[in-house]
């Protein structure tokens, strides 16, 4: 039995705490919100971020990072990507060097364009880093429906240990050493899901959404390979798998945001109504910067960024995509 700290009391962090507890480990979850901590400890629920579901007995919640980190065999990091640096900076005084951390956050730091592994390497330099990514809705994880994810770690021996400790018969952890590929897939699927949601909201048809999915996967792979990832990673769970789930379900936060945009609603009105984070909104602009830095053609991502951050209308963005030059249909290269 291990002791595991789960950092982040949102929907995904709470669901992963259930997985860790189901695996038989002592599980402490840190949440910023005092009402979340009180509800988990008193009533066994997280009504703010995972309403209607029970949290497994034995999970302990705390507002104190030192308590969550104390004697932990490893940590699962599940804060919103834009908060990762602040949270891990606060963690550093309490974390022993050599304690592994597994990031579940799917995003790019907007101010630096850094992947989560890079943020963690700067703020927790003594911690080995792994990435957990794949097609996994928090609800499905929490109620123990079958789920498959990628566990990526440069140190395969450590990755194997973590995969064994996290995995259960119904939460399948598939090992990889392509950390960059797993991270890029998690970032891009959110942005492409917004595009697919816009197509749904605009009633452009299933063929248009399938085209966005396929061309979006090509954009994901092109950028990832340019950043040092392996092409085959994007054909797996943390690439095509995660993209498929997000782009084909109205339960995806990014897809549902895209649907609302496609229906004519304004971004600020959509975001004002939501307590959860749509990482694709924060990531689109950063991905465009990375695409230009690596000289990679990403017209779908650029169209999403124009709508989200540059006041382009949905109709303008669609027109630009439809006018994009034809080119040889390949996954890598321009």
Secondary structure, DSSP 4 states (H G I P E B T S, - for coil): --EEEEE--SHHHHHHHHHHHHTT-EEEEE-S-HHHHHHHHHHSEETTTEEEEEPPTT-EEES-HHHHHTT-SEEEE-S-GGGHHHHHHHHGGGSPTT-EEEE----EETTTTEEHHHHHHHH-TTS-EEEEESS--HHHHHTT--EEEEEEESSHHHHHHHHHHH-BTTEEEEEES-HHHHHHHHHHHHHHHHHHHHHHHTT--HHHHHHHHHHHHHHHHHHHHHTT--GGGGGSIIIIIHHHHHHT-TTSHHHHHHHHHHTT--HHHHHHT-SS--HHHHHHHHHHHHHHHTT---HHHHHHHHHHHS---HHHHHHHHHTSPP----SS--
